[in-house]
Each structure stands twice: as C-alpha cells, then as structure tokens.
Amino acid sequence: MKGAYGLIFAVFLGLLGGVLNWIYLENKTRDVASISFLGISEGTIIAPGQPMSGRHFVEVRIPERHAKKLQDFVYLYDDRTTLEGSPATRDYAGGELVFRADHRTPPAELKLDDDEEMFWVPVDSRSFVPSLVNPGDQITFIVPVYANQQSRLPTDTPGEDVSADVADAVAGPTVEIGKFRVKSLGDRLGTLDVMKASRRAPIQERQIGIVVDTTKPEELERAKRLRDLLASGDYRNIGIILHSSN
C-alpha cells in the first residue's frame, strides 16, 4: 500500500513539475522583448491603387533580437494610421509584411544636381518596353549610322552654306553608346506601379531623359557623340540596351 502511495506521489510531483515548467517558459516568453510589425491579415487581397484600410492590417510580433534591422525596411504596426486611405502600390495578399520601399509616391518635380545636365532621346517605341525601364536605370543607346545623308556645302559667301540633297539616307551599321543614367521616361519620374497607384497615366514614355555629370569629361564626350549621331540620323530608329541594376 505504501508503494502505491509513493507511486501516486511521484506521478503528482512529475505533473506538478511539468506545470511549473510550462508556467516558467510561458512567463519567460512574455518577458522576451519583441517588435510589432505591420502585416496584411489572412485572406486579404489588395489590388494596386486600392485604398488600404485598418481592416487590412494585422500585428506581427517578432523577437527584438531578430528584428532590429528589419524595422529599417518594414513598417511598424504603430505606423498603420499613416497608411490608411493611401493607395496600394502593388498587389498584396494575406500573410505579407508591408515594406517601406513599396509605399512610395512619384517625385513631384524634376530636380537636377548642380553638376548635372539632362537631355531627351526619342527612342523607337518598337525597340523597348517602357514599363520595364525606370528612372535610375543604366542604359546604352543603339544608334544606326546612316550613309548618303544630306550634306552641307560651302558657298562663296562667308557664313553661308547651301544644302545639297543627295540620295535618301540609308541605314548602315549600328553603334552602341553608353552607359547613361535614366532620369525620366516622358513625364514619369518614378516607377510605373507607383505612378499608377497615384492614378496618374504617364505620357510620352518613349522620350527618355538622361543625365550627364558635367564634372566627368568622359561622360560629356559620350553625350556629345550621342547627340551628333542622333542629329545626323534625324533621331530615327534609336534602340536601347538595359543594363543590370546589380
């Protein structure tokens, strides 16, 4: 009989120890510092341009030791009120975090640094997809070299010349000139998804604006060569090569 009591007592102590251990771990977990990030609630689908609201959001708690750097890239849960009513800039689905880089507004105006100059190049709309090119990208222009261009002949009168029409211009080989940094595509100064989210339609995207650093002679020389070739070919049939952003 005493053995049975001893066995029951041992089982009781085992259960008690398990309960106390669970309570300890539960309290320990609560004591771990965490950061609350902004997430999209399960079952939610948000389309680009759709206003975001409080019902779309959920709190995502992550232990602080794993999340210190994450808060530089992801909105905190306390920031949710700043996003309510603003249009989504991309597709969202439940279970995602809301990244700061996704919530942007297009630049309100064109701004150039003191050492920058900008000019536009009309690119053949059949030779590239504007939606895949964004301001900040690096591109190289493909420029055809034309033969039998209209020539300028000197006259006997100083300061005058006359145009001599020769055979129609014929496209010869192409040359590649670059790299250049894209500043705008028509009036688009940011990514297409951000512009659409702001309910603005870009115009004249085939007019690519590029910037040149005037303190760098090699960039100025490339820009001059490009402008000369564009002018000699009457800005026809220009294509581009898009370079990796890495």
C-alpha positions in Angstrom: 0.0 0.0 0.0 2.8 2.3 0.8 4.3 1.6 -2.5 1.1 2.7 -4.3 1.0 5.9 -2.3 4.7 6.5 -3.2 3.9 5.9 -6.9 1.0 8.3 -6.9 3.0 10.9 -5.1 5.8 10.6 -7.6 3.3 11.0 -10.5 1.9 14.0 -8.8 5.3 15.6 -8.4 6.0 14.8 -12.1 2.9 16.6 -13.2 3.5 19.5 -10.8 7.0 19.8 -12.2 5.6 19.9 -15.8 3.0 22.5 -14.9 5.6 24.7 -13.2 8.0 24.3 -16.1 5.3 25.3 -18.6 4.4 28.4 -16.4 8.0 29.3 -16.2 8.5 29.1 -20.0 5.3 31.0 -20.7 6.4 33.8 -18.4 9.9 33.7 -19.9 8.4 34.1 -23.4 6.3 37.0 -22.4 9.4 38.7 -20.9 11.2 38.5 -24.3 11.3 41.9 -25.9 9.6 42.0 -29.3 8.8 44.5 -32.1 5.4 44.7 -33.7 5.5 45.0 -37.4 2.7 45.8 -39.9 1.3 42.8 -41.8 -1.6 42.0 -44.1 -4.3 40.0 -42.5 -5.0 36.4 -43.7 -7.5 36.2 -46.5 -6.9 39.8 -47.6 -6.3 40.7 -51.3 -5.4 44.3 -52.2 -5.0 45.4 -55.8 -2.7 48.2 -56.9 -4.5 51.6 -56.5 -7.0 50.2 -54.0 -7.1 52.3 -50.8 -5.6 50.5 -47.8 -7.7 50.4 -44.6 -7.3 49.3 -41.0 -9.2 46.1 -41.6 -6.4 45.0 -44.0 -3.7 45.1 -41.3 -2.6 42.8 -38.6 0.1 42.9 -35.9 3.1 40.7 -36.4 5.3 40.4 -33.3 8.9 39.3 -33.9 11.5 39.0 -31.1 13.7 42.1 -30.9 17.0 40.3 -31.2 15.9 39.1 -34.7 14.2 42.3 -35.8 16.4 45.2 -35.1 17.4 45.7 -38.7 14.1 44.7 -40.1 12.4 47.8 -38.8 14.5 49.8 -41.3 12.7 48.1 -44.1 9.2 47.2 -42.8 6.6 49.4 -41.4 5.9 49.2 -37.6 2.4 48.3 -36.5 2.1 51.7 -34.9 2.6 53.3 -38.4 -0.6 51.8 -39.7 -2.6 55.0 -39.4 -0.2 56.8 -41.8 -1.1 54.2 -44.5 -4.8 54.1 -44.0 -6.6 55.6 -47.0 -3.4 55.6 -49.2 -3.5 53.6 -52.4 -1.6 50.3 -52.6 1.4 50.5 -54.9 1.4 46.8 -55.7 -0.6 43.5 -55.2 -0.8 42.4 -51.6 -2.0 39.1 -50.2 -2.6 37.9 -46.6 0.5 36.9 -44.7 2.8 39.6 -46.2 4.7 42.3 -44.4 4.3 45.9 -45.6 7.7 47.1 -46.7 8.6 50.8 -46.7 10.1 50.6 -50.2 6.7 49.6 -51.6 4.9 52.6 -50.3 6.3 55.5 -52.4 5.0 58.5 -54.1 6.2 59.7 -57.5 8.6 62.7 -57.4 6.5 65.9 -57.7 9.1 67.7 -59.8 12.2 67.2 -61.8 15.3 68.1 -59.8 18.9 68.1 -61.1 22.1 68.5 -59.1 24.3 71.5 -59.8 26.8 69.3 -61.8 24.1 67.6 -63.9 22.7 68.4 -67.3 19.9 66.5 -69.0 18.6 65.9 -72.5 16.0 63.7 -74.1 16.4 61.0 -76.6 13.4 59.8 -78.6 13.6 56.0 -78.8 11.8 53.8 -81.3 8.7 52.6 -79.5 9.1 49.2 -81.1 12.5 48.6 -79.7 11.8 48.6 -76.0 9.1 48.1 -73.3 8.8 51.4 -71.4 7.2 49.7 -68.3 10.4 47.7 -67.8 12.6 50.8 -67.7 12.7 53.1 -64.7 14.4 56.3 -63.6 17.8 55.4 -62.1 18.4 52.5 -64.6 21.6 52.4 -66.7 21.1 52.1 -70.4 23.1 52.1 -73.6 21.8 53.5 -76.9 21.8 51.6 -80.1 22.2 54.2 -82.9 22.2 53.4 -86.6 24.9 55.1 -88.7 23.4 56.5 -91.9 25.1 56.8 -95.3 24.2 59.3 -98.0 23.0 61.9 -95.6 22.0 65.4 -96.7 25.3 67.3 -96.8 26.2 71.0 -96.3 28.3 72.6 -98.9 30.2 75.9 -98.5 29.4 78.9 -100.7 31.5 81.8 -101.9 29.7 84.0 -99.3 31.3 83.8 -95.9 29.0 82.5 -93.2 26.6 80.9 -95.8 26.1 77.4 -97.0 23.5 75.6 -99.0 22.0 72.2 -98.6 22.7 69.6 -101.3 20.2 66.8 -101.4 21.8 63.5 -102.1 20.3 60.1 -102.2 17.9 59.1 -99.5 19.6 58.2 -96.3 20.4 54.5 -96.0 21.0 52.9 -92.6 24.3 51.2 -92.2 25.8 49.5 -89.2 24.8 50.5 -85.6 27.0 51.8 -82.8 26.4 51.4 -79.1 27.0 54.5 -76.9 26.7 54.4 -73.1 26.2 53.9 -70.3 23.8 56.7 -69.4 21.6 57.1 -66.3 17.8 57.4 -66.9 16.2 60.4 -65.2 12.8 60.2 -66.7 10.6 58.5 -69.3 8.4 61.2 -70.6 6.8 62.8 -67.6 7.4 59.7 -65.5 10.0 60.3 -62.7 9.4 57.1 -60.7 8.3 53.5 -61.2 5.2 52.8 -63.2 3.4 51.0 -60.4 3.8 54.0 -58.1 2.5 56.3 -60.7 -0.5 54.1 -61.4 -1.2 53.9 -57.7 -1.3 57.7 -57.7 -3.9 57.5 -60.5 -1.6 59.2 -63.0 -1.1 58.0 -66.5 2.4 58.5 -67.9 2.8 60.3 -71.3 5.5 60.3 -73.9 7.4 57.5 -72.3 9.5 56.9 -75.4 11.2 60.2 -74.7 14.0 59.0 -72.4 15.6 61.8 -70.4 19.2 61.0 -69.5 21.6 62.9 -67.2 25.3 63.6 -67.6 27.7 64.6 -64.9 29.4 67.7 -66.2 32.4 67.2 -63.9 33.3 64.0 -65.8 34.9 64.6 -69.2 34.3 61.1 -70.4 30.6 61.5 -69.8 30.5 64.8 -71.6 32.3 63.3 -74.6 29.9 60.3 -74.8 26.9 62.7 -74.6 28.4 64.9 -77.4 29.0 61.9 -79.6 25.5 60.6 -79.0 23.9 64.0 -79.8 26.0 64.2 -83.0 24.9 60.8 -84.2 21.3 61.4 -83.3 21.3 64.6 -85.3 22.9 63.1 -88.3 20.4 60.3 -88.4 17.4 62.7 -87.7 16.7 60.8 -84.5 15.4 57.7 -86.3 15.3 54.1 -85.2 17.0 54.5 -81.9 17.0 51.5 -79.6 18.4 50.8 -76.1 20.1 48.2 -74.0 19.0 47.9 -70.4 21.8 47.0 -68.0 21.6 45.0 -64.8 20.9 47.1 -61.7 23.2 44.9 -59.6 
